[in-house]
Amino acid sequence: MSRSLPSLPTPALLLALLTAGCQADEATTAPSPTATTSTPASVSAPAPTTSTEELRELDWMELMPADELQALQEAPPIAHDGSFKPLQQGSFQTVPGMDGLRVKLPGYIVPVESDADGKLLEFFLVPYFGACIHVPPPPPNQIIHGRLTAPAEMTDIYAAYWIEGMLHAERFQNDTAATAYTMTVDRVYLWE
């Protein structure tokens, strides 16, 4: 039985997100999700799920209500004139039924908090490279605030990762971004 790779954001969504938040040259320089890196291949060693609950593989589009996807695709481009910090667009509207699911989702990690030893404690998982760093953050329902169950070595922000854990329809906000979802993260490993 052949298994297809998980779907990262659709080309239409990527185009909408990139044109809304990036200049053309920034959009073309992002490495592919399968690019090799010099960091360790895994943050936490992949291991079988110990829970009897089934792990559901999610697509980013499943986290956004259909009416919001349409609005995002029709959003005007954001000016990069340097006179203000680009504001996050979108809402906290979540998809009914997502709260409390054990899920697996691919994306890019933006560190939020680390411990005294420099180990990762909390992060944002975003659907495309560069989000929350040099462009406006994705909509709140397209960012997951991850809380690791145990501190882990810092990840490579240029690589795509899988995260697994319990998804919650819960708001989180800091100076970088706001999220509509959080996750208690059990595993983080390279998307291969």
N, C-alpha and C positions, 0 to 999 in steps of 0.2 A: 504494500500500500504506500503510495507516494504521499508525501506531506509537503504542502506549499509553505513558503516562508510567511510569517505573519505580515499583515498589512500595516505599514506605517501610514501616515496621512496620505490621502489620495492626491494625485497631481493637482486637481482643482483647488483643494484646500491649501496645499503647499504654495501654489501660485498666489492665492488670495492672501495668505499669511505673509509671504515674502514681499509681495508688492505693497502690502499695507505697512510693513515695518522695516524694510531693508532697501538700500540702494542696489541697483543692478549688480555692481561689482561685488558687493557683499554676498549676494545670493549665489553667485557662481563659484565662490571660493570655498564653500563648505565641503569637507571631506564626506565621502559616502559612509553610510552606517557600517559597512563591512570593512572599512579601512583598518589596517593593522596599526597598532600603537606600541610604544615602548613600555607601557605600564603592565602590571600583572594582568593575566587573562581573566581573573575573576576576583570580585570583591569578597564574596562568600562562596565557598565551594558549592557548585550545584549538587544538590542531593534530592532524593525523592521526597515528595510532599508527605509529611507525617500525618497530616490531618485526614480524616475520613471524608471531609468535604471535597467536592470536585473543584479543581482549579479551572476557571474559565479564562480563556485567552480573549482579551478585548482588543478592539480596534478603536482608535481615538475618536472616530465619528460616533461611536456608540455612547460617548460621554456627553455629547452635545445634542440638545433637542433640535429637531429638523428645522423649525422656524429660525433658530439662531444661526444655523449653518448657512441658510439663504442670506440672512442679513450680513454675515461675515464676508461672503463672497461678493456682496454688492458695496462693501465699505470703500470709501475714497482712500487714496494713498495718503500716507502721513508725511508731512514736510520735515526735512532734516536741515533746518536752518540754524540750529544750535541755540535758539533763544529760549527754549523751555524743554523740560523733561517730557518725552512723549508719554501720554497717558494710556493706561491699559483700557481697552475697550471690551465690551461684552457684559454678560451678566453672571449671576450666581445660580441661574436656573440649572437644576440637575435632572437627570433622567430617572423617573420612578423605577424602583426595583434594583438600582445599583448599590444602594446602601447595604452593607453587610455581606457582600459577595467576596469570595476568595478569588482573586484575579491575577493574571499575568499580563503585563503591558510593556511594549518597547518604547524607548525614548532616550532623550539626552538629560544628563544630570547637571543641575546647577546647585553647588553646595550652599547650604543655608547656615548650618551650625556644625561646629566640630568640638571635640573635647580638648583637654589640656595637652594631650599627646598628638593632636592633629588628626585624630580619627574622625571620620564622618559620622554625625548623629542624625542630622536632618538635611533634606534637600528638596528641590523642586524637580519633578520629572516633566519635561516639556516635549512636544511632538516634533520639533525641528531644531537643528543646530543653531546656536546663537541667541535663542530666545532668552529674554531677561538680562542679557549681557550688554549688547549694543543696539538692541531694537526694543520697541515696546513689548511688554509681556503678552503672551497669547491671552485670549479671554479666560476668566476665572474657571470656567468649566472645561478648559483645555490644558489645565495645569494640575498636577497632583503634588500635594505637600507630603513627602514621605518621611516617616519616623522609623528609623531602624530599631529592631528589637535588641540589637547588640552593636556597639561601635564597630566600624569597618574602615579599612584603609581607604584613603581618599581616591576617588576615581579620576579618570582622564576625561575632561569635559569635551574633548573632541571625538569621543567614541560613543556609540549607541549601546545602551544596556537594556536588559530585561529586568523588571522588578516583579516580585511576587509577594502577595500578602492580602490583608483584609481591607477592602475599599469602604470608605465612609463618605456620605454626603454631609460634609462638615466644612465650614469656612475657616480659612487661615489667611492672615495678612501680615506682611512686614513692609519695610521700605522699598523692597524690590518689586513685589507683586502680591496679588490676592488670589486665593484658590477657592473653588467650590467643592473640591474633593480632597480628602486626606487618605493616607494609607498607612497601616501598621505593616512595615516591610520586613519580611522574613528572609528574602534572598535578593541579591543584586549580582548580575553576571553579564558578561559581554554578549551583545546580540550578534550571533554568528549564523 
